[in-house]
């Protein structure tokens, strides 16, 4: 995934860093992870678990890019 033009604005980066799963989703992920480790997920639960994993990975990448963008902003201001 890549931004179309330039770095993220500070506002966009801060917004991305504010996104998180709700407690109910975290609890559901833990339950699905336990069932996955035990090998007892249904096909529907496996699809749900996979969706959580994909979204979590995407969010982690986006938040990593946001942290990098915020680190670069102060340096750019000092270099000008």
N, C-alpha and C positions, 0 to 999 in steps of 0.2 A: 504494500500500500504506500502511496506517495502523494504528497500534496501537489496540486497542480502548479502552483506558483509560490515561490518563496517559502520562508519559515512560517510557522504558526504564530499568530499574534499572542501576546501575553494573555489576553482575555480568553482566547480559544484554548490555549494550553491549560489555563486554570480550570476552565469548564471540563475539559477531558479528565483532569485529575480529580474532579469532584464526583465523577461517575463511579458507582460501586453497586454491588449486588445488595439487595435487602436481606435482612436476617432470615426471612422465610426461605428465600432462594438458597442462602448459604446452608441452612439446615437440610433442605432438599438435596443439595449437592453432596453433603456428607452422607446422607442416607443412601443415595445412589452409589457413591464411592464404596461404601461398606458392602452393599449388595454386589457390586462389580467384583470386588476382591474375593467375595465368597462364591462368585460364579453363578449367582442366582437372579440376574437381571432378566426381565422379559424383553422381548424385542422393542416394545414401546418404551420401556425404561432406558434401554440402551440408546435409543434415538434421542431421548430427552437428555441423557447424560452427555452424549456426544455434542448436543447443541450447547449445553452449558460449557463444555470444554472449549469449543470453537469460539464462543463469545468471550470467555475468559482470556483466551490467548490473544484474540483481536484487541481486547481492551488493554491487555498488558503491553502490547506493541505500541498502541496509540498513546498510552500514558508514558511509556519510555521516550517516545518522540517528543511529547509535551515537556517532560523534565529536561530533555536536552535543549529544547527551544528556550525554556526559561533560564537555563544556565548561560546560554549564548547572549541573551538580551543585555544583561549588565555589562558584559565585556564589550559589546558593540557600542554601548553608550560611552564607555570610557575611552574607546579608541578614536572616537570622532573628534 
